[in-house]
């Protein structure tokens, strides 16, 4: 059995080093042997070991080297021998990289690490028992599973595999990213945890030897995917999880592999701590902070761990302050990353608490994130594809412990679980506005509710598209006005297209993108969102339209399938400004003309959207143009967009939209300009008349 051993903290280690016994020059290891009271010390007389004395208290002696069944140590300038079975090996000094690689220290490092306790793992990729075994068995057979298409990599012999030449070139950047953060090692570790089959760990050992040989840390700046900023951090967790289970098995017998693992993790700590590698104001930096914390807390014996922990704590505090608003909104411009970052941080906090690791103090911002997520979910249980977000169906596993948030549970379950939210209108930080027709209105379906969202905010370049004041308009169980999506992380031209302003439902200068220079950070926001009873109003402002101009967008929704979008662009100099609304898939021009600035699009189920440009001071020009949609990665579906162009210094668009499935349309409109608002009246083909007040 291993001797009982309590994990040393950095402070404990410092205290131990302060009182370590003095040694002579011949005691050249960096480890002590610790013995309990009544332990017999031996000395060499002639060629025979004989008892010298028994200890009366717990003692430590500097080890010279292992010697058969004994440790040769120093006591008061004399050589003594202590049985290994009666001793613990502990560091006498902090472990530098040089000390980890010392030949004298190698067997002692191995023994010491074998005594340390394992930790509850932080699993970046959690796999089911069936998945872990399936993927790990594929790895043993030489056919690795990588989560991104083409989903497999042929590795006939890991010992001769060339990481630089045998990896095929693919369209998606996610493939090499996942490969090099060692997703396969994670599969092997989890398969071993589920089955106890050592074959998985044996293969993992070979994989680590292969990868580290091909990716020396000194060359990290030249190895793009081997040392990707986020991938390096994720790999740390996969290495730590493997190491914790590996050293508890019968495979743990090679001091050279122990040295390789510690050296690799030490070097990862050095890289993660370096300022030129760090990614500030970005979720990748959060992962780097987490990984550096994990190394520092797992190996307090490392000489740099205390400094690494301090660095990670300071950085993580700054990251949280920058990337999560006081209201609990993640500020990287994408609802998907709101989910991703909360998922990451909440599980990391649980991991640290379970291992009794010390984390930097954190604000309550993170705890508010699930409540804000409630209002990002659409009635079809997807997220609006603002920024780098896909339109995948979300389930109760959207975040950890969803059932602890009743309103979120209601939204993500389609009303089957939890409690219906009370708000139909909400401002979600300065980044999103939310307006909804209803949460529950039997016998109408949950998925049939109308929902309108607008996005704004420019906080950093992280996942930022030129989409300020863009909208998502959903109703009648389908998308009517929808963003283009992210296409996927790829070098393909489609990926470049989705960032451009032409891909979004907003206004821009003709032929020009939005101004996303660093000086414009902070100059886009949701101003307010309010419930006015029969109508909901949301207002956003952006200066990103550039050249000193300001774009103010006002949405007025009547909670009965009619939406007004009022755009006002105030510019120091006259210019042409383009307004775009991209339609959902399957909507075809049904009636109306662009000349009349009144067009209706309808799908195969007779669900329609009517768009009308109402005259203000200047006449606008309307056209229908082709566009593309990528609800899921790698999709690129043809669809239409409605484009309007107007020229001037005070350009105004009043766009009226109505969705319908009863063949009812708007047949007449009137706009009266008042001091602070427009009074907009519209009449339907069934004779109904409605009036909306549109704030200026």
C-alpha positions in Angstrom: 0.0 0.0 0.0 1.1 3.6 -0.6 1.9 5.5 2.5 -0.7 8.0 3.6 0.2 11.4 2.1 -1.5 14.7 2.5 -1.1 17.0 -0.6 1.3 19.8 0.0 0.1 23.3 -0.5 2.5 25.9 -1.8 2.6 27.5 1.6 3.3 24.2 3.3 6.1 23.5 0.9 7.7 26.8 1.6 7.6 26.1 5.3 9.0 22.7 4.9 11.9 24.0 2.8 12.6 26.7 5.4 13.3 24.0 8.0 14.9 21.3 5.8 18.0 19.8 7.5 21.4 21.0 6.3 23.3 18.6 4.1 26.8 18.2 2.8 27.8 18.5 -0.8 27.5 14.8 -1.2 23.7 14.9 -0.7 23.0 15.9 -4.2 19.3 15.0 -4.7 16.5 17.5 -4.2 14.3 15.2 -2.0 14.1 14.3 1.6 13.0 11.1 3.2 10.4 11.5 5.9 10.1 8.9 8.7 7.8 8.4 11.6 8.8 8.0 15.2 10.5 4.6 16.1 11.8 4.2 12.6 15.2 2.3 12.6 18.1 4.1 10.9 20.9 1.9 9.6 24.6 2.5 8.9 27.1 0.6 6.8 29.8 -1.2 8.7 32.2 -3.1 6.5 29.9 -4.4 3.8 26.9 -4.9 6.1 24.0 -2.7 7.2 23.5 -2.6 10.9 21.0 -0.7 13.1 22.2 2.7 14.2 19.3 4.1 16.2 15.6 4.7 16.3 13.9 8.1 15.7 12.0 9.6 18.6 10.0 12.0 16.5 9.0 12.5 12.8 12.2 13.3 11.0 13.4 14.3 7.5 16.8 13.5 6.0 18.2 14.6 2.7 18.4 11.7 0.2 21.6 11.1 -1.7 20.1 8.4 -3.9 18.0 5.2 -3.7 20.1 2.1 -2.9 18.3 -1.2 -3.4 15.6 -1.6 -0.7 16.9 1.5 1.1 17.4 5.2 0.7 20.9 6.5 1.2 20.5 9.7 3.2 22.6 12.2 5.2 22.2 12.9 8.9 24.6 15.3 10.6 27.2 14.7 7.9 26.9 10.9 8.2 25.5 8.5 5.7 22.5 6.6 6.9 20.2 4.0 5.3 16.4 3.9 5.7 14.1 1.2 4.4 11.9 2.4 1.6 8.9 0.6 3.0 9.2 2.8 6.2 9.6 6.1 4.5 7.9 8.8 2.4 9.7 10.8 -0.3 9.0 14.6 -0.2 10.6 17.5 -2.1 13.3 19.3 -0.2 13.2 22.1 -2.6 10.7 23.4 -5.2 10.8 21.4 -8.5 12.3 23.4 -11.3 12.3 22.0 -14.8 16.0 21.2 -14.4 15.3 19.3 -11.2 12.5 17.4 -12.8 14.9 16.3 -15.5 17.9 15.5 -13.1 19.0 11.9 -13.4 19.6 11.8 -9.7 16.0 13.0 -9.0 14.3 10.9 -11.6 13.5 7.8 -9.5 12.6 10.1 -6.5 10.3 12.2 -8.6 8.6 9.0 -9.8 8.2 7.7 -6.2 7.0 11.0 -4.9 4.4 11.5 -7.6 3.1 7.9 -7.0 2.3 8.9 -3.5 0.3 12.0 -4.3 -3.5 11.8 -4.4 -5.5 12.0 -7.6 -8.1 14.6 -8.3 -11.7 14.8 -9.4 -11.3 15.5 -13.1 -12.5 18.5 -15.1 -13.7 17.0 -18.3 -13.9 19.4 -21.2 -15.6 16.8 -23.4 -18.0 14.6 -21.4 -18.7 11.4 -23.2 -21.3 8.7 -22.4 -20.0 5.2 -21.5 -21.0 4.0 -25.0 -19.3 6.9 -26.8 -16.1 6.7 -24.8 -15.7 2.9 -25.5 -16.7 3.2 -29.1 -14.2 6.0 -29.8 -11.4 4.5 -27.8 -11.8 1.1 -29.5 -11.5 2.9 -32.8 -8.3 4.5 -31.6 -6.8 1.1 -30.7 -7.8 -0.1 -34.2 -5.9 2.9 -35.8 -9.0 4.8 -36.9 -9.3 7.9 -34.6 -12.6 9.7 -34.2 -12.4 13.5 -34.4 -15.7 15.3 -33.6 -15.4 17.5 -36.7 -15.9 16.2 -40.3 -14.4 14.2 -41.8 -14.6 12.7 -38.3 -11.8 10.2 -38.7 -8.0 10.0 -39.0 -6.1 7.0 -40.0 -3.3 6.2 -37.6 -2.0 2.7 -38.4 0.9 3.0 -36.0 1.0 5.7 -33.4 4.7 5.1 -32.8 5.6 6.0 -36.4 2.7 8.5 -37.1 3.9 11.8 -38.5 1.9 14.6 -36.9 3.0 17.1 -39.6 2.6 15.0 -42.8 0.0 12.4 -42.0 -2.8 14.8 -41.0 -5.0 15.6 -44.1 -5.9 19.1 -45.0 -9.6 19.7 -44.4 -11.9 22.8 -44.8 -12.7 23.1 -41.1 -10.2 24.6 -38.6 -12.0 22.6 -35.8 -10.5 19.4 -37.1 -6.8 20.2 -36.4 -7.9 22.1 -33.3 -9.6 19.0 -31.8 -6.8 16.7 -32.9 -4.1 18.6 -31.2 -5.9 19.3 -28.0 -5.8 15.5 -27.8 -9.5 14.7 -27.9 -8.5 11.0 -28.5 -6.5 11.0 -25.2 -9.7 12.1 -23.5 -11.6 9.3 -25.1 -9.1 6.8 -23.9 -9.1 8.1 -20.4 -12.8 8.1 -20.1 -13.0 4.6 -21.6 -10.6 3.3 -19.0 -12.6 5.0 -16.2 -15.7 3.1 -17.4 -14.1 -0.3 -18.1 -10.8 -0.6 -16.2 -9.1 -1.9 -19.3 -5.5 -0.9 -19.2 -5.1 -1.2 -23.0 -6.6 2.3 -23.2 -4.0 3.8 -20.9 -1.2 1.9 -22.6 -2.2 3.4 -25.9 -2.6 6.9 -24.3 1.0 6.6 -23.0 2.2 5.9 -26.6 0.1 8.8 -27.9 1.6 11.3 -25.4 5.1 10.1 -26.3 4.4 10.6 -30.0 2.8 14.0 -29.7 5.4 15.5 -27.4 8.2 14.2 -29.6 6.7 16.0 -32.6 5.9 19.2 -30.7 8.8 20.4 -28.6 7.8 23.3 -26.4 10.7 25.5 -27.5 9.2 25.5 -30.9 5.6 26.5 -29.8 5.5 29.8 -31.8 6.0 27.9 -35.1 3.5 25.1 -34.4 0.2 26.8 -35.2 -2.2 23.9 -34.3 0.1 22.1 -31.9 0.1 25.2 -29.7 -3.2 26.9 -30.5 -4.0 29.4 -27.7 -7.2 27.6 -26.7 -6.2 24.1 -27.7 -3.1 24.2 -25.5 -5.3 25.0 -22.5 -7.8 22.2 -23.2 -4.9 19.7 -23.7 -3.8 20.5 -20.2 -7.0 19.1 -18.8 -6.8 16.0 -20.9 -3.2 15.4 -19.8 -4.0 16.0 -16.2 -7.0 13.6 -16.3 -4.9 10.9 -17.9 -2.1 11.4 -15.5 -4.3 11.1 -12.4 -5.7 7.7 -13.4 -2.5 6.4 -15.0 -0.3 6.8 -11.9 -2.8 4.8 -9.8 -2.4 1.7 -12.0 0.2 -1.1 -12.5 1.4 0.8 -15.6 3.0 3.3 -13.3 6.6 2.0 -13.3 8.6 4.0 -15.7 10.4 7.0 -14.1 11.3 8.3 -17.6 7.6 8.7 -18.5 6.9 10.4 -15.2 9.6 12.9 -16.1 8.1 13.4 -19.6 4.7 14.1 -18.1 5.9 16.6 -15.5 8.2 18.3 -18.0 5.4 18.6 -20.5 3.0 20.0 -18.0 5.6 22.4 -16.6 6.3 23.7 -20.1 2.6 24.1 -20.8 2.6 26.2 -17.6 5.4 28.4 -18.9 3.7 28.9 -22.3 0.3 29.7 -20.8 1.9 32.2 -18.4 3.8 34.0 -21.1 2.3 37.4 -22.1 2.9 36.9 -25.8 0.8 33.7 -25.8 -2.0 35.0 -23.7 -5.4 35.9 -25.3 -6.8 38.8 -23.3 -10.5 39.9 -23.6 -11.5 36.6 -25.1 -13.0 33.3 -24.0 -9.8 31.6 -25.1 -8.0 33.6 -22.4 -10.5 32.3 -19.9 -9.5 28.7 -20.8 -5.8 29.7 -20.5 -6.5 31.0 -17.0 -8.3 27.8 -16.0 -5.5 25.6 -17.4 -2.8 27.6 -15.7 -4.8 27.4 -12.4 -5.1 23.7 -12.8 -1.3 23.2 -13.3 -0.5 25.5 -10.3 -3.0 23.8 -8.0 -2.2 20.3 -9.1 1.6 20.8 -8.8 2.3 23.1 -5.9 5.8 21.6 -5.8 6.7 23.4 -9.0 8.8 26.4 -8.3 6.6 28.7 -10.4 3.2 27.5 -9.3 2.7 30.3 -6.8 3.5 32.9 -9.4 1.4 31.1 -12.0 -1.6 31.0 -9.7 -1.3 34.7 -9.0 -1.1 35.4 -12.8 -4.0 33.2 -13.6 -6.1 34.8 -10.8 -5.4 38.3 -11.9 -6.1 37.6 -15.5 -9.3 35.6 -14.8 -10.7 38.5 -12.7 -10.0 40.9 -15.6 -11.6 38.4 -18.1 -14.8 38.1 -16.1 -15.0 41.9 -15.7 -14.5 42.4 -19.4 -16.6 39.5 -20.9 -19.5 39.2 -18.5 -21.7 42.2 -17.8 -23.1 43.0 -14.3 -26.4 41.7 -15.6 -24.9 38.3 -16.4 -24.6 38.7 -20.2 -21.6 37.3 -22.0 -20.2 40.0 -24.2 -18.7 38.2 -27.1 -21.7 39.0 -29.3 -23.0 35.5 -29.7 -25.7 33.7 -27.7 -23.9 30.4 -28.3 -20.9 31.7 -26.5 -23.1 32.8 -23.6 -24.0 29.2 -23.2 -20.4 27.9 -23.8 -18.7 30.2 -21.4 -21.3 29.6 -18.6 -21.0 25.9 -19.2 -17.2 26.1 -18.9 -17.0 28.4 -15.9 -19.7 26.8 -13.8 -18.2 23.3 -14.2 -14.7 24.7 -13.5 -15.9 26.3 -10.3 -17.5 22.9 -9.3 -14.2 21.2 -10.2 -12.1 23.6 -8.1 -14.5 23.3 -5.1 -14.6 19.5 -5.3 -10.8 19.3 -5.2 -10.6 22.1 -2.6 -8.5 24.2 -5.0 -8.3 27.9 -4.5 -9.9 30.1 -7.1 -9.8 33.9 -7.5 -12.8 35.6 -5.9 -15.6 35.9 -8.4 -18.5 38.3 -8.8 -22.1 37.2 -8.9 -22.2 38.0 -12.6 -21.7 34.3 -13.6 -24.6 33.2 -11.4 -27.0 35.4 -13.4 -26.2 34.0 -16.8 -28.8 31.2 -16.8 -31.6 33.7 -16.1 -30.5 35.8 -19.1 -30.3 32.8 -21.3 -34.0 32.2 -20.8 -34.8 35.2 -22.9 -32.4 34.3 -25.7 -34.2 31.0 -26.6 -36.6 31.2 -29.4 -40.0 29.5 -29.4 -38.6 26.7 -31.5 -36.0 26.1 -28.8 -33.0 27.4 -30.8 -30.8 30.4 -30.2 -30.9 33.4 -32.6 -28.0 33.0 -34.9 -26.4 36.3 -34.0 -22.6 36.3 -34.3 -20.9 32.9 -34.2 -24.1 31.0 -33.2 -25.6 28.0 -34.9 -29.3 27.1 -35.0 -29.2 23.7 -33.4 -32.1 22.6 -31.3 -31.3 23.0 -27.6 -32.2 20.5 -24.9 -32.4 20.3 -21.1 -28.6 19.8 -21.1 -28.1 23.3 -22.5 -26.2 24.1 -19.3 -25.4 22.1 -16.2 -28.3 21.7 -13.8 -30.9 23.4 -16.1 -33.7 22.1 -13.8 -32.5 24.4 -11.0 -33.7 27.4 -13.2 -37.5 27.0 -13.5 -37.9 29.7 -16.2 -35.0 28.5 -18.3 -36.4 25.0 -18.0 -39.8 26.2 -19.3 -38.1 28.0 -22.3 -35.8 25.1 -23.3 -38.4 22.4 -22.8 -41.0 24.1 -24.9 -43.2 24.6 -21.8 -43.1 21.0 -20.7 -41.1 21.7 -17.5 -40.5 24.6 -15.2 -42.4 27.8 -14.7 -43.5 30.2 -17.4 -41.4 33.5 -17.4 -43.4 36.6 -16.5 -41.7 39.0 -18.9 -42.7 39.5 -22.5 -40.2 42.3 -23.0 -36.6 42.5 -21.7 -33.4 44.3 -22.2 -30.6 41.7 -21.9 -27.6 43.9 -20.9 -26.7 46.4 -23.6 -26.3 43.6 -26.1 -29.8 42.2 -26.9 -33.4 43.3 -26.8 -36.2 40.7 -26.4 -39.9 41.0 -27.3 -42.4 38.1 -27.3 -46.0 37.5 -28.1 -46.7 35.0 -25.3 -45.1 32.2 -23.3 -48.2 30.1 -22.8 -51.5 30.6 -24.6 -53.4 27.3 -24.9 -54.6 26.0 -27.2 -51.9 27.9 -29.3 -48.7 26.0 -29.6 -45.6 27.0 -27.7 -43.6 27.1 -30.9 -46.1 29.3 -32.6 -45.4 32.4 -30.5 -43.9 35.5 -32.2 -40.5 36.7 -31.0 -38.4 39.6 -32.0 -34.8 40.2 -31.0 -32.2 42.8 -31.8 -28.5 42.7 -31.2 -25.9 45.4 -30.6 -22.7 46.0 -28.7 -19.0 46.1 -29.7 -16.8 45.0 -26.8 -13.9 43.3 -28.6 -13.0 41.5 -31.8 -14.1 38.2 -30.3 -16.7 36.6 -32.6 -17.7 40.0 -33.7 -19.7 40.3 -37.0 -20.8 43.5 -38.6 -24.3 43.0 -37.3 -25.1 45.9 -35.1 -28.8 46.6 -34.7 -29.6 43.5 -36.7 -32.8 41.7 -35.9 -34.3 38.2 -35.7 -38.1 37.9 -36.4 -39.7 34.6 -35.7 -43.3 33.5 -35.6 -45.9 30.9 -36.7 -43.3 28.2 -36.0 -40.8 29.5 -38.5 -38.1 32.1 -39.1 -39.1 35.1 -41.2 -36.2 37.5 -40.8 -33.0 35.7 -39.8 -29.3 36.3 -39.8 -26.9 34.4 -42.1 -25.2 32.4 -39.3 -21.5 31.5 -38.8 -21.0 28.8 -41.5 -18.3 27.2 -39.3 -14.7 27.8 -38.5 -13.2 27.4 -41.9 -10.9 29.0 -44.5 -13.6 28.8 -47.1 -14.9 32.1 -48.6 -18.3 31.5 -47.1 -16.8 32.0 -43.6 -15.5 35.5 -44.7 -18.9 36.4 -46.1 -20.8 35.9 -42.9 -18.8 38.6 -41.1 -19.6 41.3 -43.7 -22.4 43.8 -43.1 -24.1 42.6 -46.2 -24.9 39.3 -44.5 -26.9 41.0 -41.7 -30.3 42.6 -41.1 -29.2 46.2 -40.6 -28.2 49.4 -42.4 -24.8 50.3 -43.8 -23.1 52.7 -46.3 -23.4 51.5 -49.8 -20.3 49.4 -50.7 -18.8 49.8 -47.2 -18.6 47.6 -44.1 -19.2 48.9 -40.6 -16.3 50.6 -38.9 -14.9 47.9 -36.5 -11.7 49.7 -35.7 -10.6 49.5 -32.0 -11.5 53.2 -31.5 -15.2 52.3 -32.1 -15.4 49.8 -29.2 -18.2 50.7 -26.9 -20.1 52.7 -29.5 -23.0 50.4 -30.1 -25.7 49.4 -27.6 -29.3 48.6 -26.8 -30.6 51.9 -25.3 -33.8 50.6 -23.8 -36.5 48.0 -24.1 -40.0 48.5 -22.5 -43.4 47.0 -22.4 -46.1 49.6 -23.1 -49.0 47.3 -22.6 -50.4 46.7 -26.1 -47.0 47.2 -27.7 -43.4 46.5 -26.9 -40.6 49.0 -27.9 -36.8 48.4 -28.2 -34.3 51.1 -29.2 -30.7 50.7 -30.2 -28.0 53.0 -31.3 -24.7 52.5 -33.2 -22.0 54.8 -34.5 -20.3 51.8 -36.3 -22.0 53.0 -39.5 -18.9 55.2 -39.6 -17.7 58.6 -40.7 -19.3 60.4 -37.8 -22.8 59.1 -38.6 -25.2 57.6 -36.1 -27.8 54.8 -36.7 -30.7 54.7 -34.4 -33.1 51.7 -34.8 -36.5 51.6 -33.1 -38.6 48.4 -33.0 -42.3 48.6 -32.2 -44.1 45.2 -31.9 -47.9 45.0 -31.3 -47.8 41.5 -29.8 -50.1 40.4 -32.6 -47.7 39.6 -35.5 -47.0 43.1 -36.7 -43.6 44.8 -36.4 -42.4 48.3 -37.3 -38.7 48.9 -37.8 -37.8 52.6 -37.8 -34.3 53.4 -38.9 -32.8 56.9 -38.7 -29.3 57.6 -40.0 -27.9 61.0 -39.2 -24.7 61.8 -41.2 -22.5 64.8 -41.4 -22.3 64.4 -45.2 -24.8 62.9 -47.6 -24.3 59.3 -48.6 -26.2 56.3 -49.9 -27.4 54.0 -47.1 -28.6 50.4 -47.6 -31.1 48.6 -45.4 -31.2 44.8 -45.6 -33.6 42.1 -44.4 -32.7 38.5 -45.1 -35.6 36.1 -45.3 -35.9 32.6 -43.8 -35.5 29.6 -46.0 -38.4 28.6 -48.2 -40.0 32.0 -48.4 -40.8 32.9 -52.0 -42.0 36.2 -53.5 -45.8 35.7 -53.7 -47.3 39.1 -54.5 -46.6 42.8 -54.6 -43.8 44.7 -56.4 -40.6 46.4 -55.4 -41.8 49.5 -57.4 -44.7 49.8 -55.0 -42.3 49.0 -52.1 -44.8 46.4 -50.9 -43.9 42.8 -51.2 -45.2 39.5 -49.7 -43.2 36.3 -49.4 -44.9 33.0 -48.6 -43.9 29.4 -47.9 -45.4 26.1 -48.9 -47.6 26.1 -45.7 -49.1 29.5 -46.7 -47.2 31.3 -43.9 -46.3 34.8 -45.2 -44.5 38.0 -44.4 -45.4 41.3 -45.9 -42.8 44.1 -46.0 -43.7 47.7 -46.8 -41.6 50.8 -47.0 -43.6 53.8 -45.8 -42.7 57.1 -47.3 -40.9 59.7 -45.1 -39.1 62.7 -46.5 -37.1 60.9 -49.2 -38.1 58.2 -51.7 -36.3 54.9 -51.3 -35.4 52.3 -53.9 -36.4 48.6 -53.1 -35.1 45.4 -54.7 -35.1 41.6 -54.0 -31.7 40.1 -54.2 -30.2 36.6 -53.6 -28.6 35.8 -50.2 -27.5 32.7 -48.3 -28.3 31.1 -45.0 -26.2 28.8 -42.7 -28.4 27.7 -39.8 -25.9 24.8 -39.2 -22.2 24.6 -39.9 -21.2 24.0 -43.5 -24.7 24.7 -44.8 -25.0 27.4 -47.5 -28.7 27.6 -48.6 -29.9 30.1 -51.1 -32.7 32.5 -50.0 -33.8 36.0 -50.7 -33.3 39.4 -49.1 -35.2 42.7 -49.4 -32.8 45.6 -50.0 -33.7 49.3 -49.8 -31.5 52.2 -50.6 -31.9 55.9 -49.7 -29.6 58.9 -50.1 -29.1 61.9 -47.8 -27.8 63.2 -44.4 -31.0 62.5 -42.5 -32.1 59.1 -43.9 -35.3 57.5 -42.4 -36.8 54.1 -43.1 -40.2 53.1 -41.7 -40.6 49.5 -42.5 -43.8 47.7 -41.7 -43.8 43.9 -41.4 -46.7 41.6 -40.8 -46.6 37.8 -40.6 -49.8 35.8 -41.4 -51.3 32.4 -42.2 -54.9 33.5 -42.9 -54.4 35.2 -46.2 -54.9 38.5 -44.5 -52.8 41.5 -45.7 -52.2 45.2 -45.1 -54.2 47.1 -47.7 -53.8 50.7 -46.5 -51.4 52.7 -44.3 -51.1 56.3 -43.0 -48.2 58.0 -41.2 -48.5 61.2 -39.2 -45.4 62.8 -38.0 -45.6 64.4 -34.5 -43.0 66.1 -32.3 -41.6 63.0 -30.7 -43.1 60.1 -32.6 -44.8 58.9 -35.7 -48.4 57.8 -35.5 -48.7 54.8 -37.9 -52.1 53.4 -38.9 -52.6 50.3 -41.0 -55.8 48.6 -42.2 -56.1 44.9 -43.0 -58.0 43.2 -45.8 -60.5 42.0 -43.2 -61.3 45.6 -42.3 -59.4 45.8 -39.0 -57.5 49.0 -38.3 -54.6 49.3 -35.9 -52.5 52.3 -34.8 -48.9 52.1 -33.5 -46.9 55.0 -31.9 -43.3 54.9 -33.1 -40.9 56.9 -31.0 -38.4 59.0 -32.9 
